[in-house]
Amino acid sequence: MFVGGLVVGLYIFFPLISWKLYLEPAFASFSYESHIPKSTILTKNYLKSLFINTATALTGVNYENASN
């Protein structure tokens, strides 16, 4: 039972240990250029404009019609 448990444990945890030892350090050295800003300033006016734009985009659409 001990050997069986050891084999099952290695079968489950070997990919995780392998990732931590070999692959994660290789991917950690990459720096990705992102077009999404790292921080977004949310003000009351900005949120209000988002809600207004969403409301105007959704008005005039008849959702009872199946083709919409």
C-alpha positions, -999 to +999 in steps of 0.1 A: +000+000+000+029+023+007+044+019-027+010+023-044+004+055-025+038+067-034+032+060-071-002+077-071+013+107-052+041+111-076+017+107-105-004+136-092+024+159-079+052+153-105+037+177-131+033+205-104+068+200-091+082+198-127+064+231-135+078+249-105+114+237-111+118+239-148+091+258-166+081+286-143+116+302-141+117+302-179+084+320-183+091+344-155+119+361-175+094+371-203+079+405-202+047+410-221+037+443-237+001+449-229-021+476-244-044+474-214-035+500-188-022+485-155-044+509-135-077+525-144-090+555-125-127+550-119-144+583-110-181+589-105-183+608-138-166+580-157-189+553-143-219+575-150-208+579-186-204+541-189-239+535-176-254+562-199-236+547-229-248+513-220-284+524-215-284+543-248-270+513-266-297+490-252-327+513-259-346+508-290-340+471-292-371+450-290-360+419-271-394+403-274-387+398-311-368+365-316-347+379-345-330+404-322 
